[in-house]
Amino acid sequence: MKKIAFISFLKGDDWGGSEELWSQTALHLRKLGYRIGVNRHLGGSKHKRLKQLHAAGCVMLHGHKRGRWRQHLITVLRPRRFFRRLWPMLYTEPLDLRLWDLVVLSQGEFFQGMEIMQECMHHSIPYVLVVEACRPWGITVARHHSDQLRQCFEGAAILAFVSEENLALARAMLASPLKHAVIVRNPFLVSYGASPRWPSENVFRLACVARLEFQDKGQDILFEVLAQEKWRRRKLVVTLVGDGPDRETAERLKKLRKVHSITIAGQRDGIESVWAKHHALILPSRGEGLPLAIVEAMLCGRPCIVTDVGGNAELLEDGVTGFIAPAATVKHVDAALERAWERRGKWREMGRRAATHVRKAVPRDPAKVFAEKLMKLAV
């Protein structure tokens, strides 16, 4: 039985689109009979996907030795199904890279996991690196660790990026051609044939589907844009779908700017149902890989109003399937939204074009495609 370990660097119990590729790939390979290990390197064990992985027979790995009391508890409680359900993380094994045929690292930031990659190289263990986001503010880290990072990136059996822009930025920061790099797509959380109904146009509704974290997602820009008098007069509303560390700040900003056209909805299950009530996506991001929100909105036949950062604009054609702001500033987002508003009667037609285009660019099952790449290495 071939053994593949997946290591994610998303912190704590957070979960985002970046976690879907490795986790769904792990499930796919487990169903094919592979022994799968899972390690959330920066902690976190509560998300339903991790519980699903555990239930499928994946081995939960931890990066530290067990204390004597913990090992005793495991010995006593392991046969008891009740406790297995109650404390699944008691049933973990140490992360020993030498026990695995292949190691897959999923980065939230492109400089994470350097020590693990170096250990893999030391023991001649093939590893795959998935770079979910590469942002300009990583330049400082690259400057201080450029030689080690370059060696780690060039040593990967597969070096995967989610957008061409992120790949270009990494090449510049590492001063390396990274000739073996490939572009992969993340799994989406709507059906491939999604076609939610088009909402009434009495009021035009935009959804910003993103983690509430201003540094990356830029929702604060929306409050400044919609605080302008012209937007207060128009029949346009925005729903912030998602939760995150800036939820409380967003609530305060809404009161401070007296922006009643923005609703902070929190996390929502069932993204297709969100698009049954909204006409378009708005995403004023400051830093991205390639957001699932764009792929999902396009699959659901919705145009997208986005900033030109990361891979945001790579699936869109300005004025055809969406509207692209050249930068994440109030001025540029306002201008893009103004262009969109002037053509609001064309949104439905643009959404149809978006739905057709995205199905040419994104496979039906990205996790299966990625799993097939890994299977060629774990032989």
Steps between C-alpha positions, in 0.01 A plus 500: 500500500646837396512766771444872446515765774316831459618798706300824513631828638171683555497620858276356772140403424470740205385351172495652157501422132870424521422192709267339250760375251717301739208374712284385208804346332581314821145362516514394135828313550379340822201356312746349252675317782795727574617544858449870568646711779369848585678769698373852574846632578379814680226329698126459459288185499136607521398558140250255352735417212766377745238286672404365158862413428532326836179304442631388159800339667762769449767508770511824696863603546642733763838665501602424858560204726220378721523555869488194726149580630369546145645170384344328802158647415530376143591149617200488733240669280593384148262197500203711612304641209333764715832661587621466142210718394538738793876560475607404148829687530614256768534259211796666332851399408824699502600673176804301387569588137712190448189282528338650189556442129390851406442823694257769379531847654221756462616854576292796603807719442777407259776495763340239729630147549863564417630277781280210392611531139863505610441184704337333200802584287735372770322162506439490121121504550313645200277791590236709328452867577163671449529879520149630566604864529810703420471862607731799451553543874681166501798672337658575838502132595631403157783751537624342824452136395529518122766231458320247721158577349635476146653161577174378656285616209736361237520169687126429493384208284195710414487875561137609471357852491135602476558803276743620236547829688608320817747290299646810335539670838675195649739485204590864558539471878716188474682606182437154359325383180318223694466316169324201654215708647142418400163670547233307692136580573334483838179300550185710520200466730219523245389237252674513162161535333377769739235731355325693779205716400559865414369725779250780461658827389293730721821539700843399372680276745874434514664235717853525635579135577825505694662457837450819703863605507566848369873452435433248222135535407457878521139517619579831673525654152133419439392698805689805371362464147138449602514783754500741204173684443452369145497139622267581787243616244522193279315170533812296561586294807798285596504188719825402670494119508768350722653533842845580627719705732363836382132423563479733799689775317261467206202544733658814648589636156143451383377715790778756460432556129123454541495267200162328512539344156756247630381191688750294699352152462778284643581149384241331278475139389371440151667750268254427219221633721700820548513549124128438466459829689786708354579634154880532508815448705705790629849427631724800586799283595847629586664157471384168352590169347196426287184523713245221494239774524575610142483147359178426690334826396587438135376140516173640636473744211594817684734775378782609730626843606855446625838662553794405281702316765612138512302290256181708530506622140635182339160342442319826419481727197434860593164620374409151373479269803566757771664827594861534616633777724874553438577534871346447843428865575176685566549698177552195278233279657250786480580549130458128423173489692382810313570330165314193622203709613475671161472155338281332763247409234766275343601312817292193423647468151851551638432229758407255225829573325687455828335161555606380156856628531577362847401148396767514230765612750421292810459118501194333644702331777825688578581272795488192277729668247749588775475152652596347166816712498589375849433138410770518232752596770396250768595189304 
